[in-house]
Amino acid sequence: MSQRLFMRVWVVVSLLAFLAACASPPAIQGADRSAFSRTGRFAVTVTEPGTAPQAVQGGFAWRDSGQTQQLDLANPMGSVLARVEISPARAVLIRSDGSREVAPDADALLAQVVGTDMPIRGLKQWLQGEVDAAATHVTRGENGRTTALVSNGWAVRLSRYDTKGPRMLVLERRHDAQQVRVRLVVDGA
């Protein structure tokens, strides 16, 4: 896999996992102690006909203070490789080497860096077990918690809830002949 493609798939996960050997990065600290945060592991698999599946896995730390979000992406050993900072005015990807990519919002940033649409806008709500504004085909379990939805072409399954939200998120999308599957496993708050 080329280094550029590897980085694209890695950033796709700015969002998002499942690998028992992966270490989660430390929780992102901040002055606002009431901020919503999650840490865990991700795995992304991209499949296209005629090519070998491409897969990337690692750890993530998410912090949402209401107006701003931060997402750290780590390699399987737990070293942070990139941070995504999202505010109402812009989204910035900061790589471990200090290089930056800037866009007007998180969706535009991912399209710019990865070259394809990713479900960043909905992730904020999904990590809390909530339904985003674009969601359709919403399914709820006996306890009223969201278990599945479709949003902007992504089929999303939520399960293993704790008091903050789902501890397992599986996102799948088919676009033309390409299939993208993202798994997030939440390890901590």
N, C-alpha and C positions, 0 to 999 in steps of 0.2 A: 504494500500500500504506500503510495507516495506520501511524503511528509505533509504536503498541502491538504491532501484528502484526509489524512489522519487528523490534522488540526480541525478541519471542517467538521468531521464526525464528532470529535471531542467537544467542540463548542456547541454543537447541536444539543448537547446534553446540558447546556447552560440551564439548563433546566434540570438534568435528570439522573433501581438499579439493583442490580442483583448479582452479587458475586461474594461468596462467603469469605474469600481471602482479602477482600478490599477493606482498607481502613478509611473511616470517615475523617475528614478534616475537622479541626476543632470548631466549635460553634463560633459564629461571628459576634464579637462583643460590641457594645455601644452604650451610650448614656441612657437611652430609653429602655428601662427594664421590662416594660410592658410589651415590647415588640414581639411579634410572632417569629419563632425560629424553629428550624428543623435541620437535622444532619442525617446523612445516610449514604447509600451506595446507588450507583446507576449502571445500566448497561444499555447500549444503543447498538442495534443491528440494522444494517441497510442491505437489502437484497434486490438485485436486478437480474433479469434473465441473461444468461450467457456469461455472467461474471461470478466470481466467488463472493460469498457474503462478506461484508466488512463489519467488524465489531470493535467497539471501544467500551471500556468499563473503568470505573474509578469511584471517587467519593465526592459528595457535595455538602455544602453548608448554605442554608438559606436564612435570610433575616429580612423581615418586613416590618418597618416602623409605621406603616400607613401610607405616607407620601413617597417613601423611597424603599427600594429593595436592593439587597446585595446577595450575590450568589458566588461562592467560591467553588471552583472545580479542581479536584485533586487527582493525582495519579493513584494507582492501586496501593501504593505504599503510604499515602496520606499527604504527600508534598503538594502544596497549592501551586497549580500551573497557571491559573487565570482567575480574575475576578470580574464579574459583571455588576456594574452599578447602574440602577435604573431610577430616574426621577421623572416628574411630570414634564420636564423640559428636554430630556435627552437620555440616551443610554450609552454607556461606555464599557468597552471590553479592555481590561488592562492585563496584559500577559506578564508572566514572571520576569521576562527580560526588560520590562518597562514600556514596550511598544503598546500603542493604543489604537483602537478603532472607535469612532463616534458616529451615532445616528440619532435621528429625532425620537425614536422609541425602540423598545426591545425587539419587537417584531421586525422592524426595518434593520436593526443591527444584525440579527441572525440571518436575515435574507442577504445582507451585505457580506457577512463573514462566511456563512455556510453555503450560500447560493440556493437555498430552498426555504420555504416557509416552515416555521416551527411554532408550536403552541405556547409561546411565552405568556401572552396576555391571559390565557385561562389558567396557567399554572398557579398563579397567586391564589385563586379561589380553590382550585382542586386540592392543593396541599392542605387546605382547611376543611375539605369535605363539602365545599360550597359549589353551587352551579353558576357558571359565568353567563354573561348576557347573551352570548351566541348559542348557548346549549339547546339542543333538541333531543328528543327520544330519551328523556331522563327516566331512570329506573331507581326506585327506592326500595330498601329492604324493610322487613317487618318493623324495625325500630325507627323508620323514617329517614335513615341515613342514605345518602346517594350512593348507589352501587355501580351505575353506568350512565354514560351520556355520550352524545355525539356533538362535537363543536368544531366548526370550520374544517370539516373533513377528517377530524381525528376521532376515533372511537376510544373512549376513556373508561377504564374499569378501576374502581376504588374499593379497597377492602382492608381488613385487619385494623379497624379503627381503634384509637386510644382516645383520651380526652381532648386532644388537639385536632384530630383528623385522621385520615387514612394513613396506615403505615406501609401500604403497598399500592402503587399506581402503575398501571400498564396502559400505554398510549400506542395506538397503531394507526397507520395511515397508508393507503395505497394511492399513488399518483402516477397515472399512466401505468408503466410496468414496474415501477419502483415501489418497494414496500419498506416502511420504516417502523421499527418497533423499539419503544423506549420503556424500560422497567426502572422504577424507583422503589427502593426499600428504605424506609425511614428507620434509623437506629435510635435517634434521640431527639430531644427538644432543642 
